[in-house]
Amino acid sequence: MLRDSLGLTDVGAKNFRRGVFFCTLANLVLMAPIGILFLLVSDFMDHLVAGAPLPALAPYLAGCVGILALMVLTQWAEYANTYHKVYEESARKRTDLAEHLRRLPLSFFGQRDLSDLTSAVMKDCADHERMFSHVMPQLFGAAISTAVVAVCLVAFDWRLALAALWPIPVAVAVLLSTTRLQQAAGRARNEASLELADGIQEYLECAREIRATNQVPAFLERVGERVDAFEHAKIRAELTAGVSASSAQALLRLGIGTTVLAGALLIADGQVDFMVVFCFLLAVTRVYDPVNVILQTIIELLDLRLNIARLQAIEEEPAQTGTTEFKPAGHDLTFEGVSFSYGEGERVL
């Protein structure tokens, strides 16, 4: 399903799954320092409250070194299985698209203008490449790692987990509620971009005729209008996406306040220990970072789906069929008995 909807090859789909796995692993490793800090503070609290001896710092330092080493390994694995593999997939994608264009009938090119095809081959392929290097593996990895952390928090204390995690589905729902507005603004921006590219291409191809007919000021005025239209469409698209993302991210911050409030009430009622609330406060400050990545990448995904749709429309065009070899027999053309000259002079042909 993902291969078909996202326009991937079989090798690209396999590499995409590997990238998601290592993104998830890297996000989970980034949560590990919270455990060391929790254990260290817990030992210090035992020393202050119960008079236990001060904890030895050597195990904690060793744990920090080990976690740093894991971070380096997981971040390197994530980079190698997202960026490197994505550029290889992008090369295959561009080559396959060019080969498919080569096999299309001439009627297809008569129905499409040059700026649209150029944008599809160059810009859409570049956006597809950026999506699978910066967006999609991180989106799926952040979603899976957040789900794992959420299950662990619920197992630890479901009341504090509910107070900490309730903003996540609400923020995602707020963002998805503006999907149609974002897609409409994105389509208007892409259309304005194609109009601008078409006007510039027309000026480049017809510059001699435009100058010969003294139409330079009028033509540049029309190009300027297209530039203004593209700027306005881009501003509207960025404003729609920015307001949606900012509103969703602002909702996430409410989770910190509800966690503090719920923790204070539970401590006052004697139902939980202070260290449990402290652990949740540490987790909340870290668990929202992958969620912010999810919110940002959802916006990019909604925007880039338009580019994927254009690429898939070209790929779904039926190629010209028939044989690639033609060997006629008995239909030779000859050029005999023909001459030409200027007046009575020497023959030129």
N, C-alpha and C positions, 0 to 999 in steps of 0.2 A: 504493500500500500504506500509506504513512504517512498519507495523507488519510483513508482508511477506518479505520485502527486508532486514530488520534488524534482522530477526529471533527472534521475541518477542512472548511471550504468550499473551493471552487476558488480563490478569491482568497486565502484564508488559507494554503493550501498553497503558493501562489506567494510570498507574503510570508515564509513560513517558510523557504523555500530562500534567499531574499535575506538573511534574518537569520543563517542558518548561515554563508553566505559571508562576511559582514562580521565575525562572531564569530571565524571562522578567521583572517581577515586581521589583526584586532586582536591575537590571540594571537601570531601570527608577528612582528608589529612589536614586541611586547614582548620578543622574544628578541634584537632588534637591538643593544641596548646591550652584550650580551655580546661581540659582534664588535669593537666599538670598544675595550672594555677589553682584549680579547685582543691587538689590534694595538698598543695603547699599552704594555702590559707587555712585549710582544715587542721593541719598539724600545728600551725601557729595558734589557732583558736584553742586547741587542746592544751597548749602550753600556757596560754593566758588564763583559761578557765579552770582546768584541772591540775595545773602545775606539772604537766608532763615535760620531759626534757625537750630542748630545742631540736627540731628535725635536722638531720644531716643534709647538707646542700649537695653533696656529691651525686646521689641518685637523681636529684632533680636536674642538675647540670647535664648528667649523662642522658637523661630523657630529652632535654632540650636539643642536645647535639643530634640524638637519634631522629627526632622529629624534623630538624632542619635537613638532615640527609634525606629523609623520606620526601620532604617538600621538593628538594632539588630533583629527585628521581621522578616523582609524579608530574612535576611541571615540565620536565624535559620530555617525558613520555606523552603528555598531553600535546605539547608543541609538535612533536614528531608525528603524531597520529592525527593531527588536525591540519596544521598549515602545510607541512610537506606533502601529505597525501592529497590534500585538496588541490594543490597546484598540479599534481599529476592528473587528477580527475579533470581539472579545468582544461589541460592540454588535450585530453581525450575528447572532452565535450566540444571544444572548438574544432578539432579535426573532423569529428563525426558530423557536426553541423555544416561545415564547409563541403564535405563530401555529399551530404544530402542536398545542399543547394546546387551542386554541380549536376545532380541527376534529375532536377526538377524540370518540367517543360517550360518553354518560353512564355506560355500563357500566364504562368504564375508571376513572372517578373513584369508582365504587362499590367497586372492588377495591383502591384505594390510599387511605391515610389522608392527612390534610392535612399533617402534619409531614414525611412522606416527600416529598411533592410540593414543599413549601416548601423543604426542604433541597436537593432536586435543582435547583430553579430558581435559588435564591439562592447556597447554599454551593458546590454543584458547579460552577456557572458561574464563581464567583469563583476557585475552585481551578484550573479550566481556564484562566482568564485568567492566573493567577500562574504556571502551569506553562509557558505559552508566552512569558512575559515574562522569567522568571528561570531556567528550567530547560532546556527543550528546545533552543533555539538554542545556549545555552552548552555543553550536553552534546555535541551534534554538532560544534560548532566546536572544542571542546577535543579531541575524539577525532581530528578530521582534522588539526589543527595538531600534535598529539603524534605522529601517524603520519608527518607530513612531517619533523619534527625527528628522529624515530627513524631514518628512511631516511638522512638527512644524517649522523647520527652513525655509522651502520654503514658508510657510504661512507668516512668519515674514518678510523676504526679499528674493525674489527668486534670485536676482543677487549675493548677498553674499553667499546664500546657494549653488548656482552652483559653485562658486569659492571654497567653502569649501568641497563639497561632490564629485566633479568630480574624485578624485583619488580612491575612493572606488570601483566603477565598474571596473576601469582600473586595479587596484591591483588584484582583484578577477579573472579577465580575464587572467592576466599574470600567476597567480598561476595555473589556470585550463588548460592553454596551455601546461603545462609540466606534465599533468596527465599520459600520456602513459609512459613517461620516469620514473616517480616515481613508477608506478605499475610494470614496467619491473624490476627495481632495487629491489623492494620489493619482487617480486617472486624469483629472484635470491638469495636474502638473506635468504628467507624461505627454499628454496631448499638446500642451503649450511648448514643451521641450522639442517635440517633433516638428511643430510649426516653425520654431526658431531655427532648428537645424536645416529644415527644408529651405527657408529663406536665405540663409547663409550659403547653402550649396547652390541655389539658383543664382545668387550674385557672383559666386566664383566661376560658374560655368558660362554665364552670359555677360561677363564684365565688359567685353569688347562691344557688344551690341548696346548695352546700357549706356556706355560712354558715347557711342556714336549717335544715339538718339537724344542725348542730353537729359537722360532720366535718372541721373545719379542722385540728386536731392530727393526726388519723390521715392526712389527705391530705398534709399537709406532711411527715410522717414517710416516706411512700412516695416523695415527691419527693426527700427527702434521701437515701434509699437509692439512688435512680437517680443522684443526683449522685456519691455515693461509688462506685457501679459504673462510672460514666463516668471518674472520676479514676483508678481502678485500671486500667481498660482502656487509658487513655491512657498511664499510666506504663509498663505492659507493652510497649506499642507503641514508645514512645520508647526504652525500655531495649534492646529487641531491635535496633532500627535503630542506636542509638548504639554498642552493643558491636560490631556488624558493621562499622560505618564506622571505629571507632577501631582495630580489629584490622587492617583493610586498610590504613589510613594508617600504622600502625606498621611494617607490612612494607615500605612504601616507603622508610622511613629506612634500611633495611638496604642499599639501593642505594648510598648515599654511602660506607658502610664498605667494600663490595666494590669500588667504584671506586678508592678510595684504596689498598686492598690490591693490586688488580691493577695499578694504575699503578706502585706501588713495586716490585713484582716485575719488571715490564717495564723500568723504568728501570735497576734493578740488573743486569738481563740485557743491557742495551744495545740493546733492541729498539725503544724509543720515546724521544723527546726529552721533556724536562721540560715544555716549552710545550704539547705535545700533551695530557699529563695535566692540566696547568693548564686547558686549554680544556675538557676533559671535566668537571672539577670545577665550572667556571662553569656549564656546560650542565646538569649534574645539579641544581644548586641552583635552576634555573629551570624545568626540564622537569617537575618533580613538581607544580608549582602547578596546571597544567591537569588533571593526573591526579587531584589532590584534588577539583577541581571535578567531574570525571567520577564519582568515588565518591559524593560528596554528592548529585549530581543523579540517580544511579541509584536511590538510596534514595527520593528524592522521587517519581521516576517510578513506582516500584513501588507507592507509596502512592496516587498520584493516578490510577493506572489503574483503581482501584475506582470513583472518581468518574466517569471517562470511561465505564465500563461502565454505570453507572446512567443517564447522559445518553443513551447510545446505545440503551438499552432503551426509553426514552421515545420517542426519535426513530423507532424501528423499529415502534412501535405503529401499526397501520393506521388511517388517518383515516376518518371517516365519509363515505361516498359518497352521491351523489344530487344533485338539483338544489337550488340555493339560492333559487329563486323558486317561489312557490305562488299561483296565481290561480284560485280555485274559481269555478265558474259554476253558478248555480241552487241554491245551498246557503246562501242568506242567512238569518240569524237575526233574528227580530223579537220585540219585547217589548211585547205589547198586551193590554189587558183585564185587567190585574193591578193590584190596589190593596191597601193595608194602612193600618190606623189603630188607635189605642188606644181601645177601647170604642166609644162613639157619637160621639167627637170628630172633629175635622178629619182628613182623610186625610193620612197622612204620605207615602205613596207612591201 
